[in-house]
Amino acid sequence: MAAVYRYDIENIKPLMGELTEAQIEIFHKTRLAFDEGKITKGLFLDFIYDAFTGPIKPTDVPIEQFEELLRENDEAIVPQLGTTSRVLSSLVVEATRRIANGEVVKDRIVVDVPSAVRIHNPSLFKKVPLMLRTLIKINKRAKRVQETLKDI
């Protein structure tokens, strides 16, 4: 997913208000705690996920990512594949080209590569329980982050 924020054509807050001054300050404190070894890399990444996942709709997340998050323990880091970087780069380059040419672009550009190449995509009935189980796990990790931040 690529989110396009057009600061050049409208007066909007950073990340459409998803990122506040308070969050930036908390990020700096959390980053310092990570750099000083007070929190683990997994906990630091949980903080990042919790703070910056606002624009991502659960229905846009590939089912494989839910399965991976559920399979891993709380300190696991889900790796990004080279495919992700390449697809995102192509979306950014195309959106930038269109903006430079004065063309209109979507606010959110979503490409689910696994769904595009699979013969049979999972039904909503299979995806919803995974989304709910993943949400429970992510919320648990977010609470752990919040508890840790109280001590920083």
C-alpha positions in Angstrom: 0.0 0.0 0.0 1.1 3.5 -0.8 -0.6 6.4 0.8 -0.4 9.7 -1.1 -0.4 12.9 0.9 -0.8 16.0 -1.3 0.6 18.7 0.8 1.2 20.8 -2.3 -2.5 21.1 -3.1 -4.2 21.2 0.3 -3.4 22.3 3.8 -3.3 19.1 5.7 -1.6 17.9 8.9 1.3 15.4 8.5 -0.1 12.0 7.6 -3.6 13.5 7.6 -3.4 14.0 11.4 -2.3 10.4 12.1 1.0 11.7 13.4 0.9 14.2 16.3 3.6 16.2 18.0 3.1 14.0 21.1 3.7 10.9 19.1 6.8 12.3 17.6 8.1 13.1 21.1 7.2 9.6 22.3 8.9 8.1 19.2 12.2 10.0 20.1 12.0 8.7 23.7 11.3 5.1 22.5 14.1 5.3 19.9 16.5 6.5 22.6 15.4 3.6 24.9 16.0 1.2 22.0 19.4 2.7 21.3 20.3 2.4 25.0 19.2 -1.3 25.0 16.3 -0.6 27.4 13.8 -2.2 25.0 14.2 -5.0 22.5 14.0 -4.6 18.7 10.7 -6.5 18.7 9.2 -4.1 21.2 10.5 -1.1 19.3 8.9 -2.4 16.1 5.6 -3.1 17.9 5.7 0.6 18.9 6.2 1.6 15.2 3.4 -0.7 14.1 1.0 0.7 16.8 1.8 4.3 16.0 1.8 4.3 12.3 -0.7 1.7 11.0 -3.7 4.1 11.0 -4.1 4.3 7.2 -4.0 0.5 6.6 -7.3 -1.2 6.3 -7.3 -4.8 7.6 -9.2 -5.9 4.4 -6.2 -4.8 2.3 -3.7 -6.9 4.2 -2.8 -10.2 2.4 -3.9 -13.3 4.3 -0.3 -14.5 4.4 0.7 -11.6 6.6 -2.0 -12.4 9.1 -0.9 -16.1 9.2 2.7 -15.0 9.7 1.9 -12.6 12.5 -0.1 -15.3 14.3 2.6 -17.9 13.8 5.4 -15.8 15.3 6.1 -15.1 18.9 5.8 -11.6 20.4 9.5 -10.7 19.7 9.5 -11.9 16.1 10.0 -9.5 13.3 8.2 -10.3 10.1 10.6 -9.7 7.2 9.9 -7.7 4.2 10.6 -9.4 0.9 12.4 -7.9 -2.0 9.1 -8.1 -3.9 7.5 -5.7 -1.5 10.2 -3.1 -2.0 10.0 -3.4 -5.7 6.2 -3.2 -5.9 6.2 -0.2 -3.5 9.0 1.5 -5.5 7.0 1.1 -8.7 3.9 2.6 -7.1 5.8 5.6 -5.7 7.6 6.3 -9.0 4.4 6.1 -11.0 2.5 8.3 -8.6 5.4 10.8 -8.5 5.5 10.9 -12.3 1.7 11.5 -12.5 1.9 14.3 -9.8 4.8 15.9 -11.7 2.7 15.9 -14.9 -0.3 17.5 -13.1 -2.4 14.3 -13.2 -4.7 13.2 -10.4 -3.6 10.2 -8.3 -5.5 8.1 -5.7 -5.0 8.8 -2.0 -4.4 5.1 -1.3 -2.9 2.7 -3.8 -3.2 -0.9 -2.9 -1.7 -3.9 -4.6 -2.0 -7.4 -3.1 0.5 -9.4 -5.1 -0.3 -12.8 -3.5 -4.0 -12.4 -4.4 -3.0 -11.3 -7.9 -1.1 -14.5 -8.6 -3.1 -17.1 -6.7 -5.6 -19.3 -8.6 -8.1 -19.3 -5.7 -8.2 -16.4 -3.2 -9.4 -17.1 0.3 -13.1 -16.2 1.1 -14.0 -13.5 3.5 -15.2 -16.3 5.8 -11.6 -17.5 6.0 -10.0 -14.1 6.2 -12.3 -12.5 8.9 -11.4 -15.0 11.7 -7.7 -14.5 10.9 -8.1 -10.7 11.0 -9.8 -10.9 14.4 -7.2 -13.2 15.9 -4.4 -11.0 14.5 -6.1 -7.9 15.9 -6.3 -9.5 19.4 -2.5 -10.3 19.2 -1.6 -6.9 17.9 -3.7 -5.2 20.6 -1.9 -7.3 23.2 1.5 -6.2 21.8 0.3 -2.6 21.7 -0.6 -2.8 25.4 2.8 -4.2 26.2 4.4 -1.3 24.4 2.2 1.2 26.3 3.2 -0.4 29.6 6.9 -0.2 28.7 6.6 3.4 27.6 5.3 4.3 31.1 8.7 3.3 32.5 10.8 5.3 30.0 
